[in-house]
Every structure is written in structure tokens, then in C-alpha cells.
Amino acid sequence: MNRYAIIGIGGEQLRVEPGRFYDIRHFASLQKVSGSNVNVKVSIHRVLLIREGSEITIGQPWLSNAIVKGRILHPCFGNKIVIQKIHSKKKK
């Protein structure tokens, strides 16, 4: 199957194919989704390239009427944890 798209998401470019699973770290809708809301549908409008067979369509910078649709199966990235180490003061 020679069908894929390159999308811009979270400050990086990602090649996506139908039927595959991807981990996306920085996505605005992921922050709103809690653990109980699974199977949330998302639409990504920043499509840079689409390839179907031998036909390639390139946007400048994005394709105007292309949308990549997907679902959030599991919000696996939570809030960041800050770890602070406290060191004792040593006098020499």
C-alpha cells in the first residue's frame, strides 16, 4: 500500500499511514482529554504532502483542502513531573 501523508504536528513532521498507531507528544487536544475520554476523533489540517500510488501532492506550506482524521485511543502522556534534589551544604 503506497498511501501516506506527512503532517505537521507539535513542531515536528510525521509520516502517517492508514491503520497505523502513533505517539504524538505535543498536541493541543491531548491536554483537554482526560483518562476517561478515549476514542476522541481529531482532524489535522496541517497536511504537507499526500502520496497515493505514484501521485504526489505537495503543499506550500500546507495543502488547502486536505484533512487527516484519526482517533485518540489512549492519552498516554500526562503532566510533566518536576524532581528537585536537595543537597546539603558542605563547608570545606
C-alpha positions as CSV (number, residue, x, y, z in Angstrom):
1,M,0.0,0.0,0.0
2,N,1.7,3.2,-1.2
3,R,-0.6,5.7,0.6
4,Y,0.7,8.0,3.2
5,A,0.7,11.7,4.3
6,I,3.2,13.9,6.0
7,I,1.6,16.2,8.6
8,G,3.0,19.0,10.8
9,I,2.1,18.4,14.4
10,G,3.7,19.6,17.6
11,G,6.5,21.4,15.9
12,E,7.6,18.3,14.0
13,Q,6.8,16.5,10.8
14,L,5.3,13.0,11.0
15,R,4.6,10.4,8.2
16,V,1.3,8.8,8.8
17,E,-0.4,5.8,7.1
18,P,-3.9,4.4,7.4
19,G,-4.3,1.7,10.0
20,R,-1.1,2.6,12.0
21,F,-0.7,3.8,15.6
22,Y,1.4,6.9,16.5
23,D,2.6,8.6,19.7
24,I,2.1,12.3,19.5
25,R,3.6,14.3,22.4
26,H,2.6,17.9,21.8
27,F,-1.0,18.1,20.6
28,A,-3.4,20.7,21.9
29,S,-6.4,18.3,22.1
30,L,-4.4,15.8,24.1
31,Q,-4.2,18.2,27.0
32,K,-8.0,18.5,27.2
33,V,-8.6,14.7,27.1
34,S,-8.7,13.0,30.5
35,G,-8.2,9.3,31.0
36,S,-12.0,8.6,30.8
37,N,-12.3,10.2,27.3
38,V,-11.0,7.6,24.9
39,N,-11.9,7.3,21.2
40,V,-12.0,11.0,20.7
41,K,-11.9,11.9,17.0
42,V,-9.3,14.6,15.8
43,S,-8.8,16.3,12.5
44,I,-5.4,17.6,11.5
45,H,-5.4,20.4,8.8
46,R,-1.6,20.9,8.6
47,V,-1.0,18.4,5.8
48,L,2.3,18.9,4.0
49,L,2.3,16.1,1.5
50,I,0.0,13.3,0.3
51,R,1.1,10.3,-1.7
52,E,-1.4,7.9,-3.3
53,G,0.3,5.3,-5.5
54,S,2.5,7.2,-7.9
55,E,0.7,10.5,-7.5
56,I,2.3,13.0,-5.1
57,T,0.7,16.3,-4.0
58,I,2.9,18.8,-2.2
59,G,1.5,21.9,-0.3
60,Q,3.2,25.3,0.0
61,P,3.4,25.2,3.1
62,W,0.2,23.1,3.6
63,L,-2.4,21.6,1.3
64,S,-5.5,23.8,1.3
65,N,-8.3,21.2,1.3
66,A,-6.6,18.1,2.9
67,I,-7.5,16.8,6.3
68,V,-6.1,13.8,8.1
69,K,-8.6,12.2,10.5
70,G,-7.7,10.0,13.5
71,R,-8.7,8.9,17.0
72,I,-7.1,9.2,20.3
73,L,-7.0,5.7,21.6
74,H,-5.2,6.3,24.8
75,P,-3.8,9.5,26.3
76,C,-0.5,8.1,27.4
77,F,1.3,11.3,28.1
78,G,0.3,13.1,31.3
79,N,1.6,16.1,33.0
80,K,5.4,16.5,33.5
81,I,6.8,15.7,36.9
82,V,9.4,18.1,38.3
83,I,12.0,16.4,40.5
84,Q,14.1,18.6,42.7
85,K,17.1,17.2,44.6
86,I,18.1,19.0,47.8
87,H,21.8,18.8,48.6
88,S,23.3,19.5,52.0
89,K,25.6,22.4,52.3
90,K,29.2,21.4,52.8
91,K,31.8,23.7,54.1
92,K,35.4,23.0,53.4
